[in-house]
Amino acid sequence: MKYEILYPEAFPVVDCHLERGESIKAESDAMIAMSPTIDVEGRMDGGLLRGLARKFLSGESLFFQELVARRGAGNVLFGHSQIGGIMDVELDGSYGLTIQKNGFLASTQGIDIDTRAQNLFQGFLSGEGFFVLNARGRGTVFISSYGVIHPINLDDREEVIIDNGHLVAWPDYMNYEMERASNGWISSFTSGEGLVCRFRGPGVVLIQTRNPNNFEKELERRIKSIVGLH
């Protein structure tokens, strides 16, 4: 399968060329346009239990779109609803990719998408829930973000502290710890940062340059102001 990420700096979309018999799996509303040779079907990847786990445990769609070039080669154009970036991540089968809520967009054949449990402390305090997605196998995973996706490369034992609302994806062999942004709870609260994640290398952590939670709060504030509820 050949593909190209178009308009990467502003409202990107992915243009995929599928040869006959090839397919791609995407979020349920990702397809924008496709050739007449392409069939689109809703599938509960991995069966009912895994589909329900994605829906109710990680907040993702119950069904995936499966786009298959059954009647000949063709093109598929797909994107996501957020104002943000799209990045392709190649997996060789030696490790998986942990993806935060709403971060998965699509994947090629050979990639399996499942849910993965965070520990109790991380799930309760991260704001992302106790379950995240895990992509494993050999192929390409397309992830989406709010804002541009920025990779942070960490060498062995190198550390970085990331605001938890900016996390998108990271290799599943990397561990992180939740901690306060400042020494005390009051300072953490008044600084506007609250809790952060401390990652330790080696590995690459993918972050988004904007925080969707902040956008939702600002939108809610403006709506209340307009209708006079402030």
Secondary structure, 3 states (H helix, E strand, C coil): CEEEEECCCCCCEEEEEECCCCEEEEECCCEEEECCCEEEEEECCCCHHHHHHHHHHCCCCCCEEEEEECCCCEEEEECCCCCECEEEEEEECCCCEEECCCCEEEEECCEEEEEEECCHHHHHHHCCCCEEEEEEEEEEEEEECCECEEEEEECCCCEEEEEHHHEEEEECCCCEEEEECCCCHHHHHHCCCCEEEEEECCEEEEEECCCHHHHHHHHHHHHHHHCCCC
